[in-house]
Amino acid sequence: MVDGMGRLQGRVAVVTGAASGIGFACAQRFAEEGAVVAGIDLNTSGEWSGIEKSAPGSQFFVVDVRDGEATRAAVAEVRDAHGRIDILVTAAGVAGGGPVHMISEEDWRTVQDINLTGTFLSVKAVLPAMMEQRSGSIITVASVEGLEAAEGGSTYNASKGGVVLLTKNLAMDYGRLSIRANCICPGFIDTPLFRSVMGNEVFDEERERIRHQHKLDRFGQPEEIAGAAFFLASDDSSFVTGQALAVDGGFTAGHSVGVVEKLGLV
Ligand SMILES: NC(=O)c1ccc[n+]([C@@H]2O[C@H](COP(=O)([O-])OP(=O)(O)OC[C@H]3O[C@@H](n4cnc5c(N)ncnc54)[C@H](O)[C@@H]3O)[C@@H](O)[C@H]2O)c1
């Protein structure tokens, strides 16, 4: 985006999980559109210097989203520096899962703590600014696995289903203050998280089957999720709130049973 021409010029965005994958792509897109971006993540990212260069005032905070106090302190610093918080994207998250009898209580708690409680704490950190401004766009990141079950997905699916409903609750509770809340439910997106789970060759067959369940017959790219986040962050979505938007190449449109192939359509 040309200097001064961005659609998010003058906006201040907080993005969790900003060091990698979907969070990084959202931070990069917002910066290109003129926003000041505060990134929050456990890990630093070498690529962040690019964002700080293209969007002066942008900053990176090494914070665990399970730590409510540290998350609130980072957000307060951003608000002190820039006077407002307009956009939140909660992309910090981890994979997890397995049938219940195979999951330890500790693993269950870790996934809920990061994916669901981390989302709650991040939202809680930005709400005071948004409530005072009487404006804001909260964009949570759940998953197609927050909309429907998946074999062996219990821990992860439960956390993401929680994120979907938490988001709808936010839309109900804060809509009258002109704060919008929407949830993006990505299909399978080619990120380090995805590769850590599906990259293993023991999953070769499953990976192909899963790819094929995306009706576009491919996995998504982080930038394609960032495009949806940009829409939800911008005024183009000014009447959109309380929605769970699947950005999934048709994954949740229905089940592929092979008729398209049989009819020779592909
Ligand atoms: N990649 C996919 O296929 C896919 C599909 C659906 C939903 N999602 C969701 O999208 C989000 C981003 O995933 P991704 O694929 O970009 O993964 P990723 O691993 O590339 O990025 C996730 C980031 O979150 C950070 N993070 C993890 N725990 C944290 C914590 N406690 N505090 C702060 N930061 C923490 C990690 O350090 C990492 O940088 C996750 O919530 C994930 O569940 C991903």
The ligand as a MOL file (V3000), in Angstrom:
LIG
                    3D

  0  0  0     0  0            999 V3000
M  V30 BEGIN CTAB
M  V30 COUNTS 44 48 0 0 0
M  V30 BEGIN ATOM
M  V30 1 N -2.9380 -23.7550 10.1550 0
M  V30 2 C -4.1440 -24.2680 10.1210 0
M  V30 3 O -4.4410 -25.1930 9.3510 0
M  V30 4 C -5.2180 -23.7200 11.0210 0
M  V30 5 C -6.5440 -24.0810 10.7510 0
M  V30 6 C -7.5490 -23.5920 11.5690 0
M  V30 7 C -7.2490 -22.7680 12.6280 0
M  V30 8 N -5.9480 -22.4310 12.8830 0 CHG=1
M  V30 9 C -5.6960 -21.5880 14.0340 0
M  V30 10 O -5.0510 -20.4160 13.6200 0
M  V30 11 C -4.2420 -19.9120 14.6690 0
M  V30 12 C -2.8370 -19.6540 14.1370 0
M  V30 13 O -2.3090 -20.8900 13.7250 0
M  V30 14 P -1.0850 -21.0350 12.6980 0
M  V30 15 O -1.4040 -22.1720 11.8250 0
M  V30 16 O -0.7490 -19.7110 12.1360 0 CHG=-1
M  V30 17 O 0.0370 -21.5450 13.7270 0
M  V30 18 P 1.5430 -21.0880 13.9800 0
M  V30 19 O 2.1070 -22.1140 14.8990 0
M  V30 20 O 2.2210 -20.8130 12.7010 0
M  V30 21 O 1.3320 -19.7240 14.7850 0
M  V30 22 C 0.7850 -19.7020 16.0700 0
M  V30 23 C 1.5520 -18.7130 16.8980 0
M  V30 24 O 0.9560 -18.6820 18.2090 0
M  V30 25 C 2.0080 -18.5500 19.1440 0
M  V30 26 N 1.5820 -19.0210 20.4590 0
M  V30 27 C 1.3280 -20.2950 20.8370 0
M  V30 28 N 1.0310 -20.3270 22.1410 0
M  V30 29 C 1.1020 -19.0590 22.5970 0
M  V30 30 C 0.9210 -18.4560 23.8670 0
M  V30 31 N 0.6110 -19.1830 24.9450 0
M  V30 32 N 1.0880 -17.1150 23.9750 0
M  V30 33 C 1.4440 -16.3670 22.9000 0
M  V30 34 N 1.6260 -16.8860 21.6750 0
M  V30 35 C 1.4690 -18.2160 21.5260 0
M  V30 36 C 3.1460 -19.3920 18.5910 0
M  V30 37 O 4.3910 -19.0300 19.1640 0
M  V30 38 C 3.0440 -19.0970 17.1000 0
M  V30 39 O 3.8800 -18.0270 16.7160 0
M  V30 40 C -4.3010 -20.9700 15.7840 0
M  V30 41 O -5.2330 -20.5640 16.7440 0
M  V30 42 C -4.7830 -22.1940 15.0580 0
M  V30 43 O -5.4660 -23.0640 15.9230 0
M  V30 44 C -4.9220 -22.8820 12.1080 0
M  V30 END ATOM
M  V30 BEGIN BOND
M  V30 1 1 1 2
M  V30 2 2 2 3
M  V30 3 1 2 4
M  V30 4 1 4 5
M  V30 5 2 4 44
M  V30 6 2 5 6
M  V30 7 1 6 7
M  V30 8 2 7 8
M  V30 9 1 8 9
M  V30 10 1 8 44
M  V30 11 1 9 10
M  V30 12 1 9 42
M  V30 13 1 10 11
M  V30 14 1 11 12
M  V30 15 1 11 40
M  V30 16 1 12 13
M  V30 17 1 13 14
M  V30 18 2 14 15
M  V30 19 1 14 16
M  V30 20 1 14 17
M  V30 21 1 17 18
M  V30 22 2 18 19
M  V30 23 1 18 20
M  V30 24 1 18 21
M  V30 25 1 21 22
M  V30 26 1 22 23
M  V30 27 1 23 24
M  V30 28 1 23 38
M  V30 29 1 24 25
M  V30 30 1 25 26
M  V30 31 1 25 36
M  V30 32 1 26 27
M  V30 33 1 26 35
M  V30 34 2 27 28
M  V30 35 1 28 29
M  V30 36 1 29 30
M  V30 37 2 29 35
M  V30 38 1 30 31
M  V30 39 2 30 32
M  V30 40 1 32 33
M  V30 41 2 33 34
M  V30 42 1 34 35
M  V30 43 1 36 37
M  V30 44 1 36 38
M  V30 45 1 38 39
M  V30 46 1 40 41
M  V30 47 1 40 42
M  V30 48 1 42 43
M  V30 END BOND
M  V30 END CTAB
M  END
